[in-house]
Amino acid sequence: MRILVLCSRVPYPLHDGGNLAVSNLMEGLLDAGIRLSMLAMNTSRHQVDPQQLPPVFNRLEYFKTVAVDNSIKPLAALRSLVSGTSYNLERFITQDFEPALTSLLQVNQYDIILLEGLYVTPYLSAIRKHSSAKVCYRQHNVEFQIWERLARNSTHFLKRFYLRQLAKALKKYELKHLNDYDSIAAISPVDAEIYQALGCTIPVVEIPYSLKIKNPATNLAATPAIPRFYHIGAMDWQPNEEAISWFLEKVWPLVIASAPEAQLFLAGRNMSAYFLGGSWPNVHIIGEVPDADAFEADKQILVVPLHSGGGIRIKILEAMSKQKAVIATRVAMQGFHAAANGEEVLLADSPADFAAACLALINDPGQVQQLGLKAQKLIQTYYNQQLVINKLLQHFNALL
């Protein structure tokens, strides 16, 4: 089977959920013997040197990047606002990407074309014109839902108005093109149900983020007397920025008041001046880290206080696979249908509940270890890369 993957950014470095999702799927398909090619935008906001890519890219049958300037331009954003079109999408529509795609389709025959995320879907008409391949839209998030939640959570009138307009334009686009593909690969059962409720009639298959299962650790390091809290994620993604601001302002003071020795470590690229210039007791602002595994190694509890966003939080899966305890909001856990509160994760939405969950683990280090063990078992059962890839390939074979 020959598959072409279209990406709105080069899936590297592996510092955020989107890149991890694409990279792990790419690795899984290659391991399954698929002849895989990739055409990716190399955007101005996430520019990557192709010479620095890891060896897995050399296994691709074909790989090319196209430079795309997707920087935010105020006048273009204003025109889009007035016209009611989606500026989120327009930033990825470029004169250079479509010719590169067309040239590729004219000289190659593919069985499946996989659209990684919403921002490459505007090129569907070019695909239909030059290829008879089946097109699968791999949905990372219900995009308009993210912006609706951001608008609801915004306290600034003008910002709330603008976010609502962005969400409205995105929703109009997503609903208009909902049945234009041959199938949708939803990243969570919640997202699959949302699309079907919105009128999706084409095949929808749940294809979650998956991990290559390693042998579980047998000699766990004992949880220290005071477990360490951490968060890692792209801080130029607005839901993350708002979540950590909320945690620092509303939750952490409650934790410190009862456990003054507690420690919190925050990592992620593009930390804003608010974080870099702020000062909170026992909070360590690390910024971007070269090795996420090394950063997480001596920390035990991941906090994910998201109140907007969609899809599935890949950093949660990564942490659970490493036997970390996780405290998260219900929004953050919305795609994890198999995880139960108090078993594999602790759920909390209000500042008081989130602080209480943090303090419960501080006071009971044994629960930290038990949560981690159960979490890792869940990952091995439901998010095994080989099982997920086999399910996806069965779906593709049914399409063909």
Number of C-alpha atoms within 10 A of each C-alpha: 12 16 22 26 19 23 23 22 27 25 25 20 15 16 20 20 21 19 18 21 21 23 19 19 22 23 19 21 20 16 12 13 10 17 16 22 20 20 21 22 26 23 20 13 12 16 15 19 10 14 6 9 14 10 8 11 17 10 15 17 15 14 16 15 20 19 16 23 17 19 12 12 10 9 9 12 18 12 12 18 16 9 10 15 19 20 21 19 17 15 18 22 20 16 9 12 19 17 12 14 19 16 11 17 19 11 8 11 15 17 18 23 24 23 24 23 19 21 19 21 24 16 18 17 11 14 19 13 11 17 20 14 20 19 24 23 24 23 22 25 19 23 20 23 19 19 26 21 18 22 22 14 14 14 10 9 10 10 13 18 14 14 21 19 22 23 23 19 21 25 18 15 17 18 15 10 13 19 16 18 17 16 23 25 23 25 25 23 19 18 22 24 14 13 19 14 10 12 11 19 13 14 15 21 18 20 23 27 28 25 24 16 15 10 7 14 11 6 6 10 9 9 17 13 11 16 22 19 23 21 20 25 24 19 23 13 13 14 22 22 18 18 18 21 15 16 18 17 12 16 21 23 17 19 22 17 10 12 15 12 14 20 19 21 19 21 21 21 17 15 20 13 8 10 20 13 9 10 12 14 14 14 17 16 18 16 20 18 14 12 10 15 12 10 16 21 10 14 20 24 27 23 23 27 29 23 22 22 24 26 27 27 24 20 18 26 23 19 21 26 24 21 26 28 28 27 28 22 22 18 20 22 23 18 20 19 11 10 17 13 12 12 14 25 22 23 22 21 17 13 19 14 15 25 22 17 20 25 17 13 21 23 15 14 17 14 17 22 21 15 22 24 22 19 26 23 16 18 25 19 11 17 20 18 22 18 15 20 23 14 14 19 15 12 18 18 11 8 15 10
